[in-house]
Amino acid sequence: MKHAGPEAIARLALLIAELRKLEPLREPKPGTFYLGSSAFLHFHEDAAGDFADLKIDGDWQRSRVVSARERATLLRRVRAQLAG
């Protein structure tokens, strides 16, 4: 599964826009988010759709982000991680 390219990032634009609003995340390159100096969230694409890898308790957890419901679930998970 390859990292998300420009077309996938464009498909995920609304989700990524919401993520950009969340402090203290920083986005050194489109669709790749860091928390402090550590990678925290990035996206992948393949024939099965778009996916997000979110680091939870030091482990990467992959989730599909094709539907609005899947994207909302990811946002909730990200906010929960940021809340500690």
Number of C-alpha atoms within 10 A of each C-alpha: 11 8 17 21 13 11 10 18 19 14 12 19 14 12 18 20 11 10 20 15 10 13 10 11 18 18 17 9 9 15 25 19 22 17 15 10 7 9 16 22 22 21 26 21 19 12 6 9 12 21 24 23 18 22 19 13 8 8 10 15 12 16 17 18 21 15 11 10 10 14 20 13 15 22 17 12 14 18 14 10 14 13 7 5
